[in-house]
Each structure stands twice: as C-alpha cells, then as structure tokens.
Amino acid sequence: MKLVVWLIFIVLVVLAIRKKAKPLTASTPDEVRTAQQESVAENMVSCAHCHIYLPASEAVHCGGNVYCSAAHADAH
Ligand SMILES: [Zn+2]
C-alpha cells in the first residue's frame, strides 16, 4: 500500500515539474528571437549633417546619405 502512495506522489511531482518546465523552455527561444529582432530593428545610423545617432527605421535617406530629419536632408 505504501508503494502505491509513493508511486502516485512521484507521478504528481514529475507532472508538476513538467508543467513548470514547459513554459520556461518555450519562452526562452522566443525571448532570444525577439531580442535579435529588436537589435536588428535598433540598428543605429549617423546623420550626415549633424552626426547624431538615430535608429535606421527613423532615418531619412537622401542622395545615398542618411539624415536624422527632412530638414537636414534638405540642408545638404
Ligand atoms: Zn541631423
């Protein structure tokens, strides 16, 4: 009788560990992936006019150069 109680206890512990471990292993690669995507999105470029650094997504491209704003693109 004691053996059956121990078996049930062990099965419950294994199930509890699996439930806790699953979200951790599932979220870790996603966090790494989103961090890599953010680092790609946050690629910094320098303004050709004032040399300020800004994210590439916010940069203004004009004549092969990168500018921080349309005003600096017009200034060149
Ligand atoms: Zn600028």
N, CA, C, O and the ligand as a Tripos MOL2 file, in Angstrom:
@<TRIPOS>MOLECULE
protein
  305   303    77     0     0
PROTEIN
NO_CHARGES

@<TRIPOS>ATOM
      1 N           0.8370   -1.2130    0.0000 N.3       1 MET1
      2 CA          0.0000    0.0000    0.0000 C.3       1 MET1
      3 C           0.8610    1.2490    0.0000 C.2       1 MET1
      4 O           0.5650    2.2180   -0.6990 O.2       1 MET1
      5 N           1.9250    1.2240    0.7840 N.am      2 LYS2
      6 CA          2.8410    2.3660    0.8430 C.3       2 LYS2
      7 C           3.4690    2.6450   -0.5220 C.2       2 LYS2
      8 O           3.6510    3.8000   -0.9060 O.2       2 LYS2
      9 N           3.8010    1.5690   -1.2560 N.am      3 LEU3
     10 CA          4.4410    1.6860   -2.5660 C.3       3 LEU3
     11 C           3.5380    2.4210   -3.5420 C.2       3 LEU3
     12 O           4.0190    3.2490   -4.3160 O.2       3 LEU3
     13 N           2.2360    2.1380   -3.5230 N.am      4 VAL4
     14 CA          1.2760    2.7890   -4.4190 C.3       4 VAL4
     15 C           1.2180    4.2760   -4.1090 C.2       4 VAL4
     16 O           1.1860    5.0930   -5.0280 O.2       4 VAL4
     17 N           1.2030    4.6420   -2.8370 N.am      5 VAL5
     18 CA          1.1770    6.0540   -2.4330 C.3       5 VAL5
     19 C           2.4210    6.7660   -2.9410 C.2       5 VAL5
     20 O           2.3340    7.8870   -3.4410 O.2       5 VAL5
     21 N           3.5720    6.1260   -2.8180 N.am      6 TRP6
     22 CA          4.8450    6.7070   -3.2950 C.3       6 TRP6
     23 C           4.8260    6.8880   -4.8200 C.2       6 TRP6
     24 O           5.2850    7.9030   -5.3430 O.2       6 TRP6
     25 N           4.2740    5.8590   -5.5350 N.am      7 LEU7
     26 CA          4.2100    5.9450   -6.9950 C.3       7 LEU7
     27 C           3.3460    7.1300   -7.4260 C.2       7 LEU7
     28 O           3.7180    7.8750   -8.3330 O.2       7 LEU7
     29 N           2.1850    7.3050   -6.7710 N.am      8 ILE8
     30 CA          1.2870    8.4220   -7.1000 C.3       8 ILE8
     31 C           1.9820    9.7470   -6.8080 C.2       8 ILE8
     32 O           1.8790   10.6990   -7.5810 O.2       8 ILE8
     33 N           2.7030    9.7960   -5.6620 N.am      9 PHE9
     34 CA          3.4120   11.0140   -5.2810 C.3       9 PHE9
     35 C           4.4840   11.3710   -6.3190 C.2       9 PHE9
     36 O           4.6240   12.5290   -6.7110 O.2       9 PHE9
     37 N           5.2370   10.3530   -6.7560 N.am     10 ILE10
     38 CA          6.3070   10.5850   -7.7370 C.3      10 ILE10
     39 C           5.7140   11.0610   -9.0640 C.2      10 ILE10
     40 O           6.2470   11.9790   -9.6870 O.2      10 ILE10
     41 N           4.6000   10.4330   -9.5030 N.am     11 VAL11
     42 CA          3.9510   10.8280  -10.7600 C.3      11 VAL11
     43 C           3.4850   12.2830  -10.6600 C.2      11 VAL11
     44 O           3.6570   13.0500  -11.6070 O.2      11 VAL11
     45 N           2.8990   12.6720   -9.5230 N.am     12 LEU12
     46 CA          2.4280   14.0520   -9.3420 C.3      12 LEU12
     47 C           3.5970   15.0330   -9.3740 C.2      12 LEU12
     48 O           3.4840   16.1080   -9.9610 O.2      12 LEU12
     49 N           4.7150   14.6740   -8.7500 N.am     13 VAL13
     50 CA          5.8940   15.5510   -8.7400 C.3      13 VAL13
     51 C           6.4360   15.7170  -10.1480 C.2      13 VAL13
     52 O           6.7810   16.8240  -10.5620 O.2      13 VAL13
     53 N           6.5100   14.6040  -10.8910 N.am     14 VAL14
     54 CA          7.0240   14.6630  -12.2750 C.3      14 VAL14
     55 C           6.1100   15.5400  -13.1220 C.2      14 VAL14
     56 O           6.5910   16.3480  -13.9160 O.2      14 VAL14
     57 N           4.7930   15.3880  -12.9600 N.am     15 LEU15
     58 CA          3.8430   16.1940  -13.7300 C.3      15 LEU15
     59 C           3.9740   17.6750  -13.3750 C.2      15 LEU15
     60 O           3.9030   18.5350  -14.2530 O.2      15 LEU15
     61 N           4.1660   17.9730  -12.0790 N.am     16 ALA16
     62 CA          4.3140   19.3580  -11.6310 C.3      16 ALA16
     63 C           5.5780   19.9770  -12.2120 C.2      16 ALA16
     64 O           5.5670   21.1300  -12.6450 O.2      16 ALA16
     65 N           6.6690   19.2120  -12.2220 N.am     17 ILE17
     66 CA          7.9380   19.7140  -12.7770 C.3      17 ILE17
     67 C           7.7800   19.9600  -14.2780 C.2      17 ILE17
     68 O           8.2570   20.9690  -14.7960 O.2      17 ILE17
     69 N           7.1130   19.0410  -14.9740 N.am     18 ARG18
     70 CA          6.9300   19.1900  -16.4260 C.3      18 ARG18
     71 C           6.0930   20.4290  -16.7270 C.2      18 ARG18
     72 O           6.4010   21.1730  -17.6580 O.2      18 ARG18
     73 N           5.0350   20.6560  -15.9440 N.am     19 LYS19
     74 CA          4.1780   21.8340  -16.1580 C.3      19 LYS19
     75 C           4.9640   23.1280  -15.9530 C.2      19 LYS19
     76 O           4.7930   24.1020  -16.6860 O.2      19 LYS19
     77 N           5.8460   23.1120  -14.9190 N.am     20 LYS20
     78 CA          6.6480   24.3080  -14.6410 C.3      20 LYS20
     79 C           7.7350   24.5020  -15.6900 C.2      20 LYS20
     80 O           8.0450   25.6320  -16.0670 O.2      20 LYS20
     81 N           8.3180   23.3900  -16.1660 N.am     21 ALA21
     82 CA          9.4570   23.4680  -17.0850 C.3      21 ALA21
     83 C           9.0060   23.8510  -18.4920 C.2      21 ALA21
     84 O           9.7380   24.5440  -19.1980 O.2      21 ALA21
     85 N           7.8290   23.4200  -18.9110 N.am     22 LYS22
     86 CA          7.3900   23.6460  -20.2910 C.3      22 LYS22
     87 C           7.3260   25.1260  -20.6850 C.2      22 LYS22
     88 O           7.8830   25.4910  -21.7200 O.2      22 LYS22
     89 N           6.6650   25.9990  -19.8980 N.am     23 PRO23
     90 CA          6.6150   27.4080  -20.3240 C.3      23 PRO23
     91 C           8.0000   28.0420  -20.3770 C.2      23 PRO23
     92 O           8.2550   28.9020  -21.2200 O.2      23 PRO23
     93 N           8.9030   27.6230  -19.4770 N.am     24 LEU24
     94 CA         10.2500   28.1930  -19.4560 C.3      24 LEU24
     95 C          11.0000   27.8550  -20.7360 C.2      24 LEU24
     96 O          11.6040   28.7280  -21.3590 O.2      24 LEU24
     97 N          10.9590   26.5740  -21.1280 N.am     25 THR25
     98 CA         11.6940   26.1650  -22.3300 C.3      25 THR25
     99 C          11.0420   26.7530  -23.5770 C.2      25 THR25
    100 O          11.7230   26.9990  -24.5730 O.2      25 THR25
    101 N           9.7190   26.9830  -23.5310 N.am     26 ALA26
    102 CA          9.0240   27.5230  -24.6950 C.3      26 ALA26
    103 C           9.2850   29.0250  -24.8350 C.2      26 ALA26
    104 O           9.3810   29.5310  -25.9530 O.2      26 ALA26
    105 N           9.4000   29.7450  -23.7060 N.am     27 SER27
    106 CA          9.5300   31.2050  -23.7640 C.3      27 SER27
    107 C          10.9660   31.6340  -24.0490 C.2      27 SER27
    108 O          11.1880   32.6920  -24.6380 O.2      27 SER27
    109 N          11.9510   30.8200  -23.6350 N.am     28 THR28
    110 CA         13.3490   31.2380  -23.7800 C.3      28 THR28
    111 C          13.7490   31.4430  -25.2440 C.2      28 THR28
    112 O          14.3360   32.4810  -25.5510 O.2      28 THR28
    113 N          13.4620   30.5070  -26.1710 N.am     29 PRO29
    114 CA         13.8510   30.7690  -27.5710 C.3      29 PRO29
    115 C          13.1040   31.9690  -28.1530 C.2      29 PRO29
    116 O          13.6570   32.6930  -28.9810 O.2      29 PRO29
    117 N          11.8510   32.1890  -27.7310 N.am     30 ASP30
    118 CA         11.0880   33.3350  -28.2190 C.3      30 ASP30
    119 C          11.7280   34.6430  -27.7520 C.2      30 ASP30
    120 O          11.8140   35.6090  -28.5100 O.2      30 ASP30
    121 N          12.1800   34.6610  -26.4830 N.am     31 GLU31
    122 CA         12.8180   35.8670  -25.9480 C.3      31 GLU31
    123 C          14.1080   36.1590  -26.6960 C.2      31 GLU31
    124 O          14.4200   37.3150  -26.9840 O.2      31 GLU31
    125 N          14.8570   35.1060  -27.0110 N.am     32 VAL32
    126 CA         16.1140   35.2860  -27.7580 C.3      32 VAL32
    127 C          15.7960   35.8110  -29.1480 C.2      32 VAL32
    128 O          16.4800   36.6990  -29.6570 O.2      32 VAL32
    129 N          14.7410   35.2500  -29.7680 N.am     33 ARG33
    130 CA         14.3710   35.6440  -31.1230 C.3      33 ARG33
    131 C          13.9270   37.1130  -31.1650 C.2      33 ARG33
    132 O          14.3340   37.8620  -32.0530 O.2      33 ARG33
    133 N          13.0900   37.5210  -30.1990 N.am     34 THR34
    134 CA         12.6100   38.9010  -30.1830 C.3      34 THR34
    135 C          13.7680   39.8560  -29.8820 C.2      34 THR34
    136 O          13.7980   40.9730  -30.3980 O.2      34 THR34
    137 N          14.7170   39.4220  -29.0510 N.am     35 ALA35
    138 CA         15.8760   40.2620  -28.7440 C.3      35 ALA35
    139 C          16.7230   40.4640  -29.9960 C.2      35 ALA35
    140 O          17.2490   41.5530  -30.2260 O.2      35 ALA35
    141 N          16.8510   39.4140  -30.8010 N.am     36 GLN36
    142 CA         17.6170   39.5310  -32.0440 C.3      36 GLN36
    143 C          16.8830   40.4510  -33.0160 C.2      36 GLN36
    144 O          17.5140   41.2650  -33.6910 O.2      36 GLN36
    145 N          15.5560   40.3300  -33.0950 N.am     37 GLN37
    146 CA         14.7800   41.1730  -34.0000 C.3      37 GLN37
    147 C          14.8810   42.6360  -33.5680 C.2      37 GLN37
    148 O          14.9780   43.5290  -34.4100 O.2      37 GLN37
    149 N          14.8580   42.8820  -32.2420 N.am     38 GLU38
    150 CA         14.9680   44.2470  -31.7450 C.3      38 GLU38
    151 C          16.3350   44.8350  -32.0570 C.2      38 GLU38
    152 O          16.4400   46.0080  -32.4150 O.2      38 GLU38
    153 N          17.3950   44.0190  -31.9220 N.am     39 SER39
    154 CA         18.7340   44.5210  -32.2010 C.3      39 SER39
    155 C          18.8770   44.8560  -33.6820 C.2      39 SER39
    156 O          19.5940   45.7910  -34.0380 O.2      39 SER39
    157 N          18.2000   44.1030  -34.5470 N.am     40 VAL40
    158 CA         18.2340   44.3940  -35.9820 C.3      40 VAL40
    159 C          17.4460   45.6680  -36.2540 C.2      40 VAL40
    160 O          17.8720   46.5090  -37.0450 O.2      40 VAL40
    161 N          16.2780   45.8120  -35.5860 N.am     41 ALA41
    162 CA         15.4410   46.9920  -35.7860 C.3      41 ALA41
    163 C          16.1120   48.2370  -35.2200 C.2      41 ALA41
    164 O          15.9390   49.3360  -35.7480 O.2      41 ALA41
    165 N          16.8940   48.0610  -34.1240 N.am     42 GLU42
    166 CA         17.5480   49.1860  -33.4710 C.3      42 GLU42
    167 C          18.9270   49.4560  -34.0650 C.2      42 GLU42
    168 O          19.7860   50.0110  -33.3790 O.2      42 GLU42
    169 N          19.1600   49.0800  -35.3110 N.am     43 ASN43
    170 CA         20.4260   49.3650  -35.9850 C.3      43 ASN43
    171 C          20.5990   50.8810  -36.0880 C.2      43 ASN43
    172 O          19.7780   51.5670  -36.6960 O.2      43 ASN43
    173 N          21.6710   51.3940  -35.4890 N.am     44 MET44
    174 CA         21.8560   52.8410  -35.4000 C.3      44 MET44
    175 C          22.6370   53.3700  -36.6170 C.2      44 MET44
    176 O          23.5920   52.7460  -37.0790 O.2      44 MET44
    177 N          22.2100   54.5140  -37.1100 N.am     45 VAL45
    178 CA         22.9040   55.1830  -38.2160 C.3      45 VAL45
    179 C          23.2260   56.6150  -37.7890 C.2      45 VAL45
    180 O          22.6050   57.1510  -36.8710 O.2      45 VAL45
    181 N          24.1970   57.2240  -38.4570 N.am     46 SER46
    182 CA         24.6370   58.5770  -38.1230 C.3      46 SER46
    183 C          24.1380   59.5540  -39.1810 C.2      46 SER46
    184 O          24.2140   59.2700  -40.3770 O.2      46 SER46
    185 N          23.6300   60.6980  -38.7450 N.am     47 CYS47
    186 CA         23.1720   61.7480  -39.6550 C.3      47 CYS47
    187 C          24.3800   62.3490  -40.3700 C.2      47 CYS47
    188 O          25.3760   62.6800  -39.7270 O.2      47 CYS47
    189 N          24.3020   62.4930  -41.6970 N.am     48 ALA48
    190 CA         25.4170   63.0340  -42.4800 C.3      48 ALA48
    191 C          25.6020   64.5230  -42.2260 C.2      48 ALA48
    192 O          26.6590   65.0640  -42.5500 O.2      48 ALA48
    193 N          24.6100   65.2020  -41.6570 N.am     49 HIS49
    194 CA         24.6720   66.6510  -41.4290 C.3      49 HIS49
    195 C          25.1580   66.9830  -40.0170 C.2      49 HIS49
    196 O          26.1320   67.7190  -39.8610 O.2      49 HIS49
    197 N          24.4920   66.4500  -38.9850 N.am     50 CYS50
    198 CA         24.8440   66.7860  -37.5990 C.3      50 CYS50
    199 C          25.4980   65.6160  -36.8600 C.2      50 CYS50
    200 O          25.8900   65.7690  -35.7030 O.2      50 CYS50
    201 N          25.6250   64.4490  -37.5050 N.am     51 HIS51
    202 CA         26.3130   63.2640  -36.9860 C.3      51 HIS51
    203 C          25.6710   62.7010  -35.7210 C.2      51 HIS51
    204 O          26.3200   61.9860  -34.9590 O.2      51 HIS51
    205 N          24.4000   63.0230  -35.4980 N.am     52 ILE52
    206 CA         23.6810   62.4410  -34.3730 C.3      52 ILE52
    207 C          23.2950   61.0020  -34.7350 C.2      52 ILE52
    208 O          23.0280   60.7020  -35.8990 O.2      52 ILE52
    209 N          23.2670   60.1190  -33.7390 N.am     53 TYR53
    210 CA         22.9110   58.7220  -33.9800 C.3      53 TYR53
    211 C          21.4190   58.5210  -33.7400 C.2      53 TYR53
    212 O          20.8660   58.9970  -32.7480 O.2      53 TYR53
    213 N          20.7750   57.8040  -34.6710 N.am     54 LEU54
    214 CA         19.3450   57.5410  -34.5580 C.3      54 LEU54
    215 C          19.0500   56.1690  -35.1390 C.2      54 LEU54
    216 O          19.8440   55.6590  -35.9300 O.2      54 LEU54
    217 N          17.9070   55.5440  -34.7620 N.am     55 PRO55
    218 CA         17.5560   54.2340  -35.3300 C.3      55 PRO55
    219 C          17.3770   54.3370  -36.8380 C.2      55 PRO55
    220 O          16.8520   55.3280  -37.3460 O.2      55 PRO55
    221 N          17.8220   53.2970  -37.5500 N.am     56 ALA56
    222 CA         17.7550   53.2870  -39.0140 C.3      56 ALA56
    223 C          16.3180   53.4360  -39.5020 C.2      56 ALA56
    224 O          16.0730   53.9940  -40.5710 O.2      56 ALA56
    225 N          15.3560   52.9240  -38.6980 N.am     57 SER57
    226 CA         13.9450   52.9960  -39.1080 C.3      57 SER57
    227 C          13.4350   54.4380  -39.1160 C.2      57 SER57
    228 O          12.4770   54.7460  -39.8240 O.2      57 SER57
    229 N          14.0770   55.3470  -38.3190 N.am     58 GLU58
    230 CA         13.6400   56.7450  -38.2370 C.3      58 GLU58
    231 C          14.4680   57.6590  -39.1470 C.2      58 GLU58
    232 O          14.1890   58.8540  -39.2420 O.2      58 GLU58
    233 N          15.4780   57.1060  -39.8100 N.am     59 ALA59
    234 CA         16.3860   57.9160  -40.6180 C.3      59 ALA59
    235 C          15.7260   58.3210  -41.9390 C.2      59 ALA59
    236 O          14.8520   57.6230  -42.4530 O.2      59 ALA59
    237 N          16.1680   59.4700  -42.4790 N.am     60 VAL60
    238 CA         15.7050   59.9640  -43.7810 C.3      60 VAL60
    239 C          16.8290   59.7110  -44.7800 C.2      60 VAL60
    240 O          17.9420   60.2060  -44.6070 O.2      60 VAL60
    241 N          16.5320   58.9330  -45.8320 N.am     61 HIS61
    242 CA         17.5400   58.6080  -46.8490 C.3      61 HIS61
    243 C          17.3990   59.5850  -48.0130 C.2      61 HIS61
    244 O          16.3120   59.7720  -48.5590 O.2      61 HIS61
    245 N          18.5350   60.2120  -48.3840 N.am     62 CYS62
    246 CA         18.5040   61.1910  -49.4630 C.3      62 CYS62
    247 C          19.8750   61.2310  -50.1430 C.2      62 CYS62
    248 O          20.8810   61.4720  -49.4760 O.2      62 CYS62
    249 N          19.9310   61.0020  -51.4450 N.am     63 GLY63
    250 CA         21.1740   61.0950  -52.2130 C.3      63 GLY63
    251 C          22.2590   60.1630  -51.7140 C.2      63 GLY63
    252 O          23.4350   60.5270  -51.7410 O.2      63 GLY63
    253 N          21.9000   58.9750  -51.2620 N.am     64 GLY64
    254 CA         22.8770   57.9950  -50.7960 C.3      64 GLY64
    255 C          23.3510   58.2320  -49.3730 C.2      64 GLY64
    256 O          24.0980   57.4160  -48.8330 O.2      64 GLY64
    257 N          22.9300   59.3450  -48.7450 N.am     65 ASN65
    258 CA         23.2790   59.6490  -47.3600 C.3      65 ASN65
    259 C          22.0800   59.4420  -46.4530 C.2      65 ASN65
    260 O          20.9410   59.3450  -46.9110 O.2      65 ASN65
    261 N          22.3590   59.3750  -45.1420 N.am     66 VAL66
    262 CA         21.3150   59.1870  -44.1440 C.3      66 VAL66
    263 C          21.2530   60.4330  -43.2710 C.2      66 VAL66
    264 O          22.2880   60.9460  -42.8440 O.2      66 VAL66
    265 N          20.0490   60.9200  -43.0050 N.am     67 TYR67
    266 CA         19.8610   62.1280  -42.2000 C.3      67 TYR67
    267 C          18.8730   61.8540  -41.0740 C.2      67 TYR67
    268 O          18.0720   60.9220  -41.1420 O.2      67 TYR67
    269 N          18.9480   62.6910  -40.0260 N.am     68 CYS68
    270 CA         18.0780   62.4910  -38.8690 C.3      68 CYS68
    271 C          16.6950   63.0700  -39.1310 C.2      68 CYS68
    272 O          15.7260   62.6600  -38.4930 O.2      68 CYS68
    273 N          16.5880   64.0200  -40.0640 N.am     69 SER69
    274 CA         15.3020   64.6560  -40.3320 C.3      69 SER69
    275 C          15.2840   65.1580  -41.7700 C.2      69 SER69
    276 O          16.3270   65.2450  -42.4180 O.2      69 SER69
    277 N          14.0910   65.4890  -42.2670 N.am     70 ALA70
    278 CA         13.9390   66.0210  -43.6280 C.3      70 ALA70
    279 C          14.6380   67.3730  -43.7390 C.2      70 ALA70
    280 O          15.1440   67.7200  -44.8060 O.2      70 ALA70
    281 N          14.6700   68.1490  -42.6340 N.am     71 ALA71
    282 CA         15.3220   69.4550  -42.6490 C.3      71 ALA71
    283 C          16.8140   69.3130  -42.9320 C.2      71 ALA71
    284 O          17.3700   70.0970  -43.7010 O.2      71 ALA71
    285 N          17.4820   68.3110  -42.3150 N.am     72 HIS72
    286 CA         18.9050   68.1060  -42.5460 C.3      72 HIS72
    287 C          19.1570   67.5120  -43.9230 C.2      72 HIS72
    288 O          20.2020   67.7730  -44.5200 O.2      72 HIS72
    289 N          18.2170   66.7150  -44.4440 N.am     73 ALA73
    290 CA         18.3420   66.1800  -45.8040 C.3      73 ALA73
    291 C          18.2630   67.3250  -46.8090 C.2      73 ALA73
    292 O          18.9700   67.3090  -47.8170 O.2      73 ALA73
    293 N          17.4110   68.3220  -46.5490 N.am     74 ASP74
    294 CA         17.2830   69.4840  -47.4350 C.3      74 ASP74
    295 C          18.5040   70.3930  -47.3170 C.2      74 ASP74
    296 O          18.8820   71.0410  -48.2930 O.2      74 ASP74
    297 N          19.1350   70.4550  -46.1240 N.am     75 ALA75
    298 CA         20.2690   71.3330  -45.8920 C.3      75 ALA75
    299 C          21.4810   70.9410  -46.7370 C.2      75 ALA75
    300 O          22.3510   71.7690  -47.0040 O.2      75 ALA75
    301 N          21.5330   69.6540  -47.1620 N.am     76 HIS76
    302 CA         22.6750   69.2160  -47.9710 C.3      76 HIS76
    303 C          22.4200   69.3990  -49.4550 C.2      76 HIS76
    304 O          23.2820   69.0790  -50.2740 O.2      76 HIS76
    305 ZN         20.9030   65.7470  -38.4570 Zn       77 ZN77
@<TRIPOS>BOND
     1     1     2 1
     2     2     3 1
     3     3     4 2
     4     3     5 am
     5     5     6 1
     6     6     7 1
     7     7     8 2
     8     7     9 am
     9     9    10 1
    10    10    11 1
    11    11    12 2
    12    11    13 am
    13    13    14 1
    14    14    15 1
    15    15    16 2
    16    15    17 am
    17    17    18 1
    18    18    19 1
    19    19    20 2
    20    19    21 am
    21    21    22 1
    22    22    23 1
    23    23    24 2
    24    23    25 am
    25    25    26 1
    26    26    27 1
    27    27    28 2
    28    27    29 am
    29    29    30 1
    30    30    31 1
    31    31    32 2
    32    31    33 am
    33    33    34 1
    34    34    35 1
    35    35    36 2
    36    35    37 am
    37    37    38 1
    38    38    39 1
    39    39    40 2
    40    39    41 am
    41    41    42 1
    42    42    43 1
    43    43    44 2
    44    43    45 am
    45    45    46 1
    46    46    47 1
    47    47    48 2
    48    47    49 am
    49    49    50 1
    50    50    51 1
    51    51    52 2
    52    51    53 am
    53    53    54 1
    54    54    55 1
    55    55    56 2
    56    55    57 am
    57    57    58 1
    58    58    59 1
    59    59    60 2
    60    59    61 am
    61    61    62 1
    62    62    63 1
    63    63    64 2
    64    63    65 am
    65    65    66 1
    66    66    67 1
    67    67    68 2
    68    67    69 am
    69    69    70 1
    70    70    71 1
    71    71    72 2
    72    71    73 am
    73    73    74 1
    74    74    75 1
    75    75    76 2
    76    75    77 am
    77    77    78 1
    78    78    79 1
    79    79    80 2
    80    79    81 am
    81    81    82 1
    82    82    83 1
    83    83    84 2
    84    83    85 am
    85    85    86 1
    86    86    87 1
    87    87    88 2
    88    87    89 am
    89    89    90 1
    90    90    91 1
    91    91    92 2
    92    91    93 am
    93    93    94 1
    94    94    95 1
    95    95    96 2
    96    95    97 am
    97    97    98 1
    98    98    99 1
    99    99   100 2
   100    99   101 am
   101   101   102 1
   102   102   103 1
   103   103   104 2
   104   103   105 am
   105   105   106 1
   106   106   107 1
   107   107   108 2
   108   107   109 am
   109   109   110 1
   110   110   111 1
   111   111   112 2
   112   111   113 am
   113   113   114 1
   114   114   115 1
   115   115   116 2
   116   115   117 am
   117   117   118 1
   118   118   119 1
   119   119   120 2
   120   119   121 am
   121   121   122 1
   122   122   123 1
   123   123   124 2
   124   123   125 am
   125   125   126 1
   126   126   127 1
   127   127   128 2
   128   127   129 am
   129   129   130 1
   130   130   131 1
   131   131   132 2
   132   131   133 am
   133   133   134 1
   134   134   135 1
   135   135   136 2
   136   135   137 am
   137   137   138 1
   138   138   139 1
   139   139   140 2
   140   139   141 am
   141   141   142 1
   142   142   143 1
   143   143   144 2
   144   143   145 am
   145   145   146 1
   146   146   147 1
   147   147   148 2
   148   147   149 am
   149   149   150 1
   150   150   151 1
   151   151   152 2
   152   151   153 am
   153   153   154 1
   154   154   155 1
   155   155   156 2
   156   155   157 am
   157   157   158 1
   158   158   159 1
   159   159   160 2
   160   159   161 am
   161   161   162 1
   162   162   163 1
   163   163   164 2
   164   163   165 am
   165   165   166 1
   166   166   167 1
   167   167   168 2
   168   167   169 am
   169   169   170 1
   170   170   171 1
   171   171   172 2
   172   171   173 am
   173   173   174 1
   174   174   175 1
   175   175   176 2
   176   175   177 am
   177   177   178 1
   178   178   179 1
   179   179   180 2
   180   179   181 am
   181   181   182 1
   182   182   183 1
   183   183   184 2
   184   183   185 am
   185   185   186 1
   186   186   187 1
   187   187   188 2
   188   187   189 am
   189   189   190 1
   190   190   191 1
   191   191   192 2
   192   191   193 am
   193   193   194 1
   194   194   195 1
   195   195   196 2
   196   195   197 am
   197   197   198 1
   198   198   199 1
   199   199   200 2
   200   199   201 am
   201   201   202 1
   202   202   203 1
   203   203   204 2
   204   203   205 am
   205   205   206 1
   206   206   207 1
   207   207   208 2
   208   207   209 am
   209   209   210 1
   210   210   211 1
   211   211   212 2
   212   211   213 am
   213   213   214 1
   214   214   215 1
   215   215   216 2
   216   215   217 am
   217   217   218 1
   218   218   219 1
   219   219   220 2
   220   219   221 am
   221   221   222 1
   222   222   223 1
   223   223   224 2
   224   223   225 am
   225   225   226 1
   226   226   227 1
   227   227   228 2
   228   227   229 am
   229   229   230 1
   230   230   231 1
   231   231   232 2
   232   231   233 am
   233   233   234 1
   234   234   235 1
   235   235   236 2
   236   235   237 am
   237   237   238 1
   238   238   239 1
   239   239   240 2
   240   239   241 am
   241   241   242 1
   242   242   243 1
   243   243   244 2
   244   243   245 am
   245   245   246 1
   246   246   247 1
   247   247   248 2
   248   247   249 am
   249   249   250 1
   250   250   251 1
   251   251   252 2
   252   251   253 am
   253   253   254 1
   254   254   255 1
   255   255   256 2
   256   255   257 am
   257   257   258 1
   258   258   259 1
   259   259   260 2
   260   259   261 am
   261   261   262 1
   262   262   263 1
   263   263   264 2
   264   263   265 am
   265   265   266 1
   266   266   267 1
   267   267   268 2
   268   267   269 am
   269   269   270 1
   270   270   271 1
   271   271   272 2
   272   271   273 am
   273   273   274 1
   274   274   275 1
   275   275   276 2
   276   275   277 am
   277   277   278 1
   278   278   279 1
   279   279   280 2
   280   279   281 am
   281   281   282 1
   282   282   283 1
   283   283   284 2
   284   283   285 am
   285   285   286 1
   286   286   287 1
   287   287   288 2
   288   287   289 am
   289   289   290 1
   290   290   291 1
   291   291   292 2
   292   291   293 am
   293   293   294 1
   294   294   295 1
   295   295   296 2
   296   295   297 am
   297   297   298 1
   298   298   299 1
   299   299   300 2
   300   299   301 am
   301   301   302 1
   302   302   303 1
   303   303   304 2
@<TRIPOS>SUBSTRUCTURE
     1 MET1         2 RESIDUE 1 A MET
     2 LYS2         6 RESIDUE 1 A LYS
     3 LEU3        10 RESIDUE 1 A LEU
     4 VAL4        14 RESIDUE 1 A VAL
     5 VAL5        18 RESIDUE 1 A VAL
     6 TRP6        22 RESIDUE 1 A TRP
     7 LEU7        26 RESIDUE 1 A LEU
     8 ILE8        30 RESIDUE 1 A ILE
     9 PHE9        34 RESIDUE 1 A PHE
    10 ILE10       38 RESIDUE 1 A ILE
    11 VAL11       42 RESIDUE 1 A VAL
    12 LEU12       46 RESIDUE 1 A LEU
    13 VAL13       50 RESIDUE 1 A VAL
    14 VAL14       54 RESIDUE 1 A VAL
    15 LEU15       58 RESIDUE 1 A LEU
    16 ALA16       62 RESIDUE 1 A ALA
    17 ILE17       66 RESIDUE 1 A ILE
    18 ARG18       70 RESIDUE 1 A ARG
    19 LYS19       74 RESIDUE 1 A LYS
    20 LYS20       78 RESIDUE 1 A LYS
    21 ALA21       82 RESIDUE 1 A ALA
    22 LYS22       86 RESIDUE 1 A LYS
    23 PRO23       90 RESIDUE 1 A PRO
    24 LEU24       94 RESIDUE 1 A LEU
    25 THR25       98 RESIDUE 1 A THR
    26 ALA26      102 RESIDUE 1 A ALA
    27 SER27      106 RESIDUE 1 A SER
    28 THR28      110 RESIDUE 1 A THR
    29 PRO29      114 RESIDUE 1 A PRO
    30 ASP30      118 RESIDUE 1 A ASP
    31 GLU31      122 RESIDUE 1 A GLU
    32 VAL32      126 RESIDUE 1 A VAL
    33 ARG33      130 RESIDUE 1 A ARG
    34 THR34      134 RESIDUE 1 A THR
    35 ALA35      138 RESIDUE 1 A ALA
    36 GLN36      142 RESIDUE 1 A GLN
    37 GLN37      146 RESIDUE 1 A GLN
    38 GLU38      150 RESIDUE 1 A GLU
    39 SER39      154 RESIDUE 1 A SER
    40 VAL40      158 RESIDUE 1 A VAL
    41 ALA41      162 RESIDUE 1 A ALA
    42 GLU42      166 RESIDUE 1 A GLU
    43 ASN43      170 RESIDUE 1 A ASN
    44 MET44      174 RESIDUE 1 A MET
    45 VAL45      178 RESIDUE 1 A VAL
    46 SER46      182 RESIDUE 1 A SER
    47 CYS47      186 RESIDUE 1 A CYS
    48 ALA48      190 RESIDUE 1 A ALA
    49 HIS49      194 RESIDUE 1 A HIS
    50 CYS50      198 RESIDUE 1 A CYS
    51 HIS51      202 RESIDUE 1 A HIS
    52 ILE52      206 RESIDUE 1 A ILE
    53 TYR53      210 RESIDUE 1 A TYR
    54 LEU54      214 RESIDUE 1 A LEU
    55 PRO55      218 RESIDUE 1 A PRO
    56 ALA56      222 RESIDUE 1 A ALA
    57 SER57      226 RESIDUE 1 A SER
    58 GLU58      230 RESIDUE 1 A GLU
    59 ALA59      234 RESIDUE 1 A ALA
    60 VAL60      238 RESIDUE 1 A VAL
    61 HIS61      242 RESIDUE 1 A HIS
    62 CYS62      246 RESIDUE 1 A CYS
    63 GLY63      250 RESIDUE 1 A GLY
    64 GLY64      254 RESIDUE 1 A GLY
    65 ASN65      258 RESIDUE 1 A ASN
    66 VAL66      262 RESIDUE 1 A VAL
    67 TYR67      266 RESIDUE 1 A TYR
    68 CYS68      270 RESIDUE 1 A CYS
    69 SER69      274 RESIDUE 1 A SER
    70 ALA70      278 RESIDUE 1 A ALA
    71 ALA71      282 RESIDUE 1 A ALA
    72 HIS72      286 RESIDUE 1 A HIS
    73 ALA73      290 RESIDUE 1 A ALA
    74 ASP74      294 RESIDUE 1 A ASP
    75 ALA75      298 RESIDUE 1 A ALA
    76 HIS76      302 RESIDUE 1 A HIS
    77 ZN77       305 GROUP 0 **** ****
